[in-house]
Amino acid sequence: MNIKFSPPDISEKEIQEVIEALRSGWITTGPRVKKLEKEIAEYVGTPKCVCLNSQTACAEMALRILGIGEGDEVITSAYTYTASASVVCHVGAKLVLVDTQKDSLELDYAALENAITERTKAIIPVDLGGVPCDCDRIFEIVESKKKLFKPSNDIQKAIGRVAVCADTAHAFGAEWHGKKVGSIADFSSFSFHAVKNFTTGEGGALTWNHIDGIDDDELYKKLQLLSLHGQNKDALAKTQLGAWEYDIIGTWYKCNMTDVAAAMGLAQFDRYPEMLKRRREIIERYDKAFKPLGIKGLPHYTDNHSSSGHLYITRIPNITAEQRNEIIALMAQNGIACNVHYKPLPMHTAYKQMGFDIRNYPNAYENYANEITLPLHTCLTDEEVEYIIENYASIVTEYLYAD
């Protein structure tokens, strides 16, 4: 067999929607983007949503809306993809990395609490693999630190504490205590990249909870300005007869979503409940096979939360990083593509150059050293799932019981 790690699940429905968008004569930001924004806001239960060209753009715009910049600090996990952290650098704030818990990919919440200072303006928790963070604990922490908080713009003042700007790239469709991810943190940034559960090829969505004293329509308008050159009319509005004139009210950014991309998303919406159901079926089959062997996995489905089932992350006790790589190579020889999520940020050149040292994040390193991510996507057949199980169980068992 030849099993890919995470191909996009594109049906004839998505293809036809894209064709219709192309035939409509409107392919940049227009009616389909607006419709997708409305559907996402209704789905997650927020007043508004802005669709942009990536989760990274969404996360950065959230920080910019909050007025975060030079002299401020933003905290995120050392165990994540660079997008969670690079946006902090983009706005000129100081990046603060916190270790994970031992034997868990969640933030060390005690370390998070200790990392908050008078300069901390936001926390970026990461819903890794689609599993929601302990949102209750995070909000307890930021509330307990309110006395330290010094707001520097109206939105910060209205929130009245450190903002929670969740990296929900993996978590579209996940729930915490029955509430959809996207309506829990102050701001939430989803990814619709090609490898995600729900895809627009490239793209993302920013949602937010209503902030008392802040007008949601005005917030939406500001995000539109930030994401389209500071231009006070979008392209669709400019095409109306006699409506060519516009103003540039800020020298801002260009990260809007196109109607071609949104067309894919609109088609995916109809299929998404079944796609989430299929992911759960595969996860439950994996869990049933691997847990008895001592292979550790993420808690995708508990009494407190329901995951989006984005990644099947496994950890194999007591193996080295070199042995982990050997297992990945053996799986590849059998036609199964695996991955690693993630190499901790302090191990990458860019973050080393900022002064981060992996020795200060021992739990993150231990979680990384024996981690292997298996294919988990809705293009997998039952036969392929069984093939993955048989091969992984056979190969890993040799390492678990080598002596």
C-alpha positions in Angstrom: 0.0 0.0 0.0 0.9 3.7 -0.3 -0.8 5.6 2.5 -0.3 9.3 2.5 -0.1 11.2 5.8 -2.8 13.8 5.3 -4.2 14.4 1.8 -7.1 16.8 1.4 -10.6 15.2 1.3 -12.0 16.9 -1.8 -15.3 15.6 -3.3 -17.2 16.5 -6.5 -19.2 18.9 -4.3 -16.1 21.1 -3.6 -15.1 20.9 -7.3 -18.5 22.1 -8.5 -18.6 24.9 -5.9 -15.2 26.2 -7.2 -16.3 25.9 -10.8 -19.4 28.0 -10.0 -17.2 30.6 -8.3 -14.9 30.8 -11.3 -17.9 31.1 -13.7 -19.5 33.8 -11.5 -16.8 36.3 -12.6 -16.0 37.0 -8.9 -13.0 35.2 -7.6 -11.4 37.4 -5.0 -13.1 38.4 -1.7 -16.8 38.6 -2.3 -20.2 37.0 -1.5 -18.9 33.5 -0.9 -16.4 34.8 1.7 -19.1 36.7 3.5 -21.4 33.6 3.5 -18.6 31.4 4.9 -17.9 34.0 7.6 -21.6 33.9 8.6 -21.8 30.1 8.6 -18.7 29.8 10.8 -19.9 32.4 13.3 -23.2 30.6 13.6 -21.5 27.2 13.8 -19.1 28.1 16.7 -21.6 30.5 18.3 -19.9 33.9 18.1 -21.2 37.3 17.0 -18.8 37.6 14.0 -16.1 35.9 12.1 -13.4 37.2 9.7 -12.0 34.8 7.1 -8.4 35.5 6.0 -5.7 33.7 4.0 -4.2 31.7 6.9 -4.4 31.0 10.6 -1.2 32.9 11.0 -2.8 36.0 9.6 -5.8 35.6 11.9 -3.6 35.2 15.0 -1.5 38.2 14.0 -4.6 40.4 13.3 -5.9 39.5 16.8 -2.7 40.8 18.4 -2.8 43.9 16.3 -6.5 44.6 17.2 -5.4 44.3 20.8 -2.7 46.9 20.2 0.1 44.5 21.3 3.6 45.6 20.3 7.0 46.7 21.5 7.4 46.5 25.2 4.7 43.9 25.6 5.0 40.2 26.3 3.0 37.3 24.9 3.2 33.7 26.3 2.8 30.5 24.3 4.0 26.9 24.4 7.5 25.7 23.5 5.8 22.6 22.0 4.0 23.9 18.9 4.4 24.9 15.3 6.2 28.2 14.7 3.0 30.0 13.7 1.9 30.1 17.4 5.0 32.1 18.2 6.1 33.9 15.1 3.1 36.2 15.2 4.4 37.6 18.5 7.6 38.5 16.7 5.7 40.0 13.8 4.1 42.6 16.1 7.3 43.4 17.9 6.4 42.0 21.3 8.6 39.8 23.4 8.0 36.1 23.0 7.8 34.1 26.2 7.9 30.3 25.9 6.6 27.9 28.6 7.3 24.2 29.0 4.7 21.5 28.7 3.5 19.3 31.5 5.4 16.1 32.1 3.9 13.3 29.9 1.4 15.7 28.4 1.4 18.1 25.5 -0.6 20.7 27.4 1.0 23.8 28.8 2.4 23.6 32.3 -0.2 25.8 33.9 1.8 26.4 37.0 4.7 27.7 34.8 2.2 29.7 32.8 1.0 31.4 35.9 4.5 32.2 37.0 5.4 33.6 33.6 2.8 36.4 33.7 4.3 39.8 34.5 3.1 43.4 34.3 4.1 43.4 30.6 2.1 40.3 29.7 -0.7 41.3 27.3 -1.8 37.9 25.8 -1.5 34.1 26.2 -1.7 31.9 23.1 -2.7 28.4 24.3 -2.6 25.7 21.6 -5.3 23.1 21.0 -2.8 20.5 19.8 -4.1 17.8 17.6 -7.7 19.1 18.0 -7.8 18.5 21.8 -9.0 21.6 23.7 -6.8 23.0 26.4 -8.0 23.3 30.0 -9.8 26.5 29.3 -11.2 26.8 32.8 -7.7 26.7 34.3 -6.4 29.3 31.8 -9.1 31.7 32.6 -8.6 31.1 36.4 -5.0 32.1 35.9 -5.6 35.3 33.9 -8.3 36.4 36.4 -6.0 35.8 39.3 -3.4 38.1 37.7 -5.7 41.0 37.0 -4.0 43.3 39.5 -0.8 43.0 37.4 -2.5 43.9 34.1 -1.9 47.3 32.6 -4.1 48.0 29.5 -2.8 50.1 26.7 -5.8 50.4 24.4 -9.6 50.4 24.7 -10.1 46.8 23.9 -7.5 45.7 26.4 -9.2 48.0 29.0 -12.6 46.5 28.2 -11.2 42.9 28.7 -9.5 44.0 31.9 -7.0 41.2 32.1 -4.5 39.3 29.9 -6.2 38.3 26.7 -6.6 34.6 25.8 -5.8 34.4 22.0 -6.1 30.6 21.4 -4.3 28.9 18.5 -7.2 26.7 17.4 -5.6 25.8 14.1 -6.4 22.1 14.7 -9.6 22.4 16.6 -12.5 23.4 14.2 -15.5 21.4 15.5 -14.0 20.6 18.9 -16.0 21.2 22.1 -15.2 22.0 25.7 -18.0 21.3 28.2 -20.4 21.2 25.2 -19.3 24.6 24.0 -17.7 24.9 20.5 -14.0 25.9 20.4 -14.0 29.3 18.8 -16.5 30.7 21.3 -14.4 30.0 24.4 -11.2 32.1 24.2 -11.3 35.9 23.7 -10.0 35.4 20.2 -9.6 32.1 18.3 -7.6 31.4 15.1 -8.5 28.4 12.9 -6.5 27.0 10.0 -8.1 25.8 6.8 -4.8 24.7 5.2 -4.8 21.7 2.9 -3.8 19.3 5.6 -6.5 20.4 8.1 -9.8 18.6 8.7 -11.8 21.4 7.1 -9.9 23.0 4.2 -10.1 25.9 1.8 -6.7 25.0 0.3 -5.1 28.0 2.2 -7.1 30.0 4.6 -8.2 30.6 8.2 -10.9 32.2 10.3 -10.7 34.5 13.3 -13.6 34.4 15.8 -14.1 36.3 19.0 -16.4 36.6 22.0 -18.3 39.8 22.6 -16.4 42.2 24.7 -18.6 44.5 26.9 -18.2 48.0 25.7 -16.8 47.0 22.3 -19.0 47.1 19.1 -18.6 43.8 17.2 -19.5 45.5 13.9 -16.7 48.0 14.5 -14.3 45.3 15.4 -15.2 43.4 12.1 -14.6 46.6 10.1 -11.3 47.2 11.7 -10.2 43.7 10.9 -11.3 44.2 7.3 -9.2 47.4 7.1 -6.1 45.6 8.7 -6.4 42.7 6.2 -6.9 44.8 3.0 -4.3 47.6 2.9 -6.3 49.9 5.2 -8.7 50.4 2.2 -12.1 51.6 3.4 -14.0 49.7 0.6 -13.5 46.1 -0.4 -13.2 45.2 -4.1 -16.8 44.1 -4.3 -18.0 47.5 -3.0 -15.8 49.3 -5.5 -17.3 47.6 -8.4 -20.7 49.1 -7.8 -21.6 51.7 -10.5 -20.1 55.1 -9.7 -18.5 53.8 -6.5 -14.8 53.7 -7.6 -13.5 56.1 -5.0 -12.0 54.9 -1.8 -9.6 56.0 1.0 -6.6 54.4 2.6 -6.8 55.1 6.2 -3.8 53.1 7.4 -0.7 51.5 5.8 -1.7 48.0 6.8 -1.7 44.4 5.5 -2.9 42.1 2.7 -4.2 38.8 3.9 -7.8 38.5 2.7 -9.5 35.2 1.7 -10.7 34.7 -1.9 -14.1 33.5 -3.1 -12.5 30.6 -4.8 -11.1 29.4 -1.5 -14.4 30.1 0.3 -16.3 28.0 -2.2 -14.4 25.0 -1.1 -15.2 25.8 2.5 -18.9 26.2 1.8 -19.0 22.8 0.2 -17.0 21.2 3.1 -19.6 22.5 5.6 -22.2 20.2 4.3 -19.9 17.2 4.7 -18.2 18.2 7.9 -20.4 16.4 10.5 -19.7 13.1 8.7 -16.0 13.8 8.4 -15.7 14.4 12.1 -17.7 11.2 12.8 -15.3 9.2 10.5 -12.2 10.7 12.3 -13.7 9.5 15.6 -14.2 6.0 14.3 -10.6 5.8 13.2 -9.3 7.2 16.5 -11.4 4.6 18.5 -10.0 1.8 16.4 -6.4 3.0 16.9 -7.0 3.4 20.7 -8.4 -0.1 21.0 -5.4 -1.5 19.3 -2.6 0.6 20.7 -3.5 1.3 24.4 -3.1 -2.3 25.5 0.5 -2.3 24.0 1.4 0.7 26.2 1.5 3.2 23.4 0.4 6.5 24.7 -2.0 8.8 22.8 -4.0 12.1 23.2 -7.3 12.1 25.2 -9.5 13.0 22.2 -12.8 12.2 23.8 -13.6 12.7 27.5 -16.4 13.8 29.8 -15.1 17.4 29.6 -14.3 17.7 25.9 -14.7 16.4 22.4 -11.7 16.7 20.0 -11.8 17.6 16.3 -9.7 14.5 15.9 -7.1 16.3 13.8 -3.9 14.3 14.7 -3.3 10.8 16.1 -0.2 11.6 18.1 1.4 8.6 19.8 4.3 8.3 22.3 6.3 5.2 22.8 7.8 4.9 26.3 11.5 4.6 26.8 12.7 4.9 23.3 15.2 7.4 22.0 14.8 10.0 19.3 17.0 7.8 17.1 14.8 4.8 17.6 11.8 6.9 16.9 13.3 7.9 13.5 14.0 4.2 12.8 10.3 3.3 13.4 9.2 6.1 11.1 11.6 4.7 8.4 10.3 1.2 8.8 6.7 2.4 8.5 7.8 4.2 5.3 9.3 1.0 3.9 5.8 -0.5 4.3 4.2 2.4 2.4 2.9 4.3 5.4 3.8 8.0 5.8 4.2 9.2 9.4 5.2 12.5 10.9 6.3 14.2 14.1 4.3 16.9 15.9 6.3 18.8 16.9 10.0 19.5 17.1 10.0 22.0 20.0 10.6 25.7 19.1 13.8 26.0 21.1 15.4 23.4 18.9 14.9 25.5 15.7 17.6 27.9 14.5 15.4 31.0 14.6 14.4 30.5 18.2 18.0 29.5 19.3 19.1 32.8 17.9 16.5 34.5 20.2 18.2 32.9 23.1 15.9 29.9 23.7 17.6 26.7 24.9 15.8 23.4 24.8 17.5 22.4 28.1 15.1 24.9 29.8 12.2 22.9 28.4 12.9 19.3 29.5 9.3 18.1 29.3 8.8 19.4 25.8 12.0 17.6 24.7 10.9 14.3 26.4 7.5 14.6 24.7 9.1 15.1 21.3 11.8 12.4 21.5 9.5 9.5 21.4 6.6 11.0 19.4 5.2 9.6 16.2 2.0 10.8 14.4 0.1 8.3 12.4 -2.1 9.0 9.3 -5.5 10.2 10.4 -7.8 11.5 7.6 -11.1 10.9 6.0 -9.7 9.5 2.8 -8.5 6.4 4.7 -10.4 3.1 4.0 -11.1 0.5 6.7 -8.5 -1.7 5.0 -5.9 1.0 5.2 -6.6 1.7 8.9 -6.2 -2.0 9.6 -2.9 -2.1 7.6 -1.6 0.8 9.7 -2.6 -0.9 12.9 -1.0 -4.2 12.0 2.3 -2.6 10.9 2.6 -0.1 13.7 1.8 -2.7 16.4 4.3 -5.2 15.0 7.1 -2.7 14.6 6.6 -0.9 17.9 6.3 -4.1 19.9 9.8 -5.0 18.9 11.1 -1.8 20.5 8.9 -2.0 23.6 10.0 -5.5 24.4 13.5 -5.4 22.9 15.1 -6.5 26.2 
